[in-house]
Amino acid sequence: MKSGISQSRINWRSWILIGVVVMAWLVISGRLIYLQYVGHRQFKTVVTRQQVFKEKIPARPGDILDRNGRLLATTIVSNSLYVVPQRLKGTQQAIQVCAALQLDQRHFLKRLNENGDKLFLWVKRRLTDAELAQIRALDLSDDAWGFRQEYRRQYPQGTLAAHALGLRDIDGKGQGGLEEAFDHLICGQDGYRFLVRDAHGRVIEVRNDSRVAARNGETLVVTLDSIIQLYTERELQGIVKDWKPKSACAIVMDVKTCEVLALASVPSFNLNHPEQIEERAWKNTAIASIYEPGSTLKPFIVAAALEKGLVKRDDEFDCEHGEYRMGKRLLHDHHSYGMLSLTDILVKSSNIGMAKIGERLTNAGLYEAVTAFGFGQKTGIQLPGELTGIVRPLKSWNIYSTGSVPMGQEIAVTPIQLITAHVALANQGKLLNPRLIRDQIDHNYFPRSEDEPAQVRPLVSTPLVSPEVADWLVRVPMVETVERGTGRRAKLDEYSVFGKTGTAQKPDPRTGQYSSQLHVSSFICGAPAHDPRVLVLVVVNEPSVGENHYGGTIAGPPAAEILRKTLLYLRVPFDRSSQHFEDWSASRRRNILR
C-alpha cells in the first residue's frame, strides 16, 4: 500500500519537473523566435549604431575680400587635441598637457574623472603652432591622445574693419558684422560619411559609398577698401589720444553708388583674439548708437523749405540779435546776429534763423522732411544690430518741436542714417540704399569667368528734392561753411570741400536736462564740390579733454584728413586753381598717402 503511494508521488513530481522543463523550453523558444523574427531589426539597429557612426565633414567657410581683392578674412586648417579617458592610465600625462597648454589642472583632472568611461573628450581646440609643437614634444601615448583637424578663422589684418567684419566663434558660427549677417552664405553646408569601429572604438572601415561631400562657403567681396579703412582708423585713434571720448566712429561713402568705403568704430578689438575683447568694444557705434544730430540736420530742413517754395535762396531772416521767443520758450544763438541770408543761416549755424524756417514749414512739414530723408527707419545697411533712431509720432510734437527740430533736437539718428541722407544731397537729391556687399562668389557651383560682370544688387534711388536745390545747398552754403563758417578747420588746399558741423548737447543722466559738459561732436564733409565723389562723417561721443567741444574743432580736422587722403588715393583730380598743387610730383603724392 505504502509502495503504491510513494510511486504515485514520484510520478506526480516527475510530471511537475517535466512541466517546468517544457515551460522553460517554451519560454526560451519563444524568446529565440522573438529575437530572430520580431526583435531582429531593433537589435540590428542597436548593434549598427554601436559599430557604425556618422562623422561630419565640415565645410570650409568662404573668404571675405575687400573691393580690390585684399584678404580680410580667411580659413586655415588647425589641429585640435582630444583624449580618450577610458584608455588613460594615470594622470602624469594629463598634468604635462595642462602645463604645456596653460590649462587649469584641477578643472581638467575633474573633467577626466567625470568622463572616465568616455571614448572622446576635447582637451583644447584649434591649437597654435607653438602649442602644437609643445604637445608633440611630450610624446603622448597614441592610444589615449590624438589630434583632429578643424577649420580656424583667421583675420590677416588683425583689428582692421573689426566691427564691419565680425568674427566666427569656436564652433564656426558668425558673431556680429558681415560674418553674422551672411553666415548662411559664408559657412557653407557640411557633408558626412559613415565609419565602422570595433569593440574598442577603433575605426576599422570607412564607407565612402554613402559619403556626402561638403559644400564650401561662398566668398564675399565687400565695398570696403583696406587702404581707406586704414586711413580712417588711424584718424580715430588720433581722436582717442587727443580728446579721450567715450566712443567715436567714422564712415566713408562713395557718393555715386552709396557704397561704404570705410566704417570704423572705437573702442575696437583684435579679431584674432576674441577672448581679449572688452564688452563695450562689441558695439558698432556707426549703426547702433543714436544721438541728436544738432546742426548736421539743418541742410535737410532748408532743402524741404526750398522744395516747397516756402523760402527762396535770396531770402533774409531777422535773427533778433541772439534772442527769439517762441511761446514760453526763449531761443538763443551763440552770437548776436541781425539780418542773415539763407546761406548765412547755415554758414553761421543760426538756431533762430532755423526756427523761423521751421515756423514756415510747420510741424507737419518738418515731420515730412525728416522721415523723407530716412530718419526714424533703418537704412538697410547689411549689418546686424542697426537701430532705427527716434522720430516721435507727429501728434506728440508741439510748439517746442517747431523750434527744436530745425536745429537738430528732439530726434535721434544713427551715423549711418545721417551720412546716407547727406549722400542724397550730394547726389542731386536722390536717396540711395547704403551697401557693403560688392559681389558674391560661389566657387562650388557657379564659377564665374574673369570677363563676366559681377552680380551687384541694383540701387534703389528715391528722388527727394530737385537737383537744383541739392546742388545749391552743396555748392553754396555747405562750401561757405567750410570756407568761412563753422567748418573752417576742414578746409583743404587741393579740393573744394563742402560740409556741416554738429555740436549736440546730451541729457545729464542725473537731471534729464541738457548738460553743458556732455556733447556729441560731429562733422560731415565731401569733395569736390562741383562733382562730389566721397563723403566722410566723423562722430565723437563725449570728448572729455578741453572745454571747446564744437564739432568743427574736434571732428572737422580728422574728417578733412580722411577725405583728403581718400581723394588722393582714388586719384581724384584737384579742383582748386593753385599751380603749386597742379605741379606736385608723383612721389609727393605717395608720401601724403602714407
ABEGO torsion letter per residue (X at the ends): XAAAAAAAAAAAAAAAAAAAAAAAAAAAAAAAAAAAAAAAAAAAAAAAAAABBBBBBBBBBBBBBBAAGBBABBBBBBBBBBBBAAABBEAAAAAAAAAAAGBBAAAAAAAAAAAAABABBBABBGBBAAAAAAAAAAGBBAAABBBBBBBBBBBAAEABGAAAAEBBBAAGBBBEEAAAAAAAAAAEBBBBBBBBBBAAGBBABBBAAABBBBBBBBBBBBABBAAAAAAAAAAAAAAAAAAGBABBBBBBBBAAAGBBABBBBOBBBBAABAAABBAAAABBAAAABBBBAEAAAAAAAAAAAAAAGABBAABBBBAGGGBBBBEABBBBBABBBBBBBAAAAAAAGBAAAAAAAAAAAEAAAAAAAAAAAGBGBBAGBBBBGBBAEBBBBAAABBAAAAAAAAAGBGBBBBAAAAAAAAAAAAAGGBBBBBBABABBBBAAABBBBAABBBBBBBBBBBBABBAAAAAAAAABAAAAAAAABAAAAABBAABBBBBBBBBBBBBBAAAGBBBAABBBBBBBBBOBAABBABBBBBBBBGBABEABABAAAAAAAAAAAAAAAAAAAAGBBBABABAAAAABBAAAAAAAAX
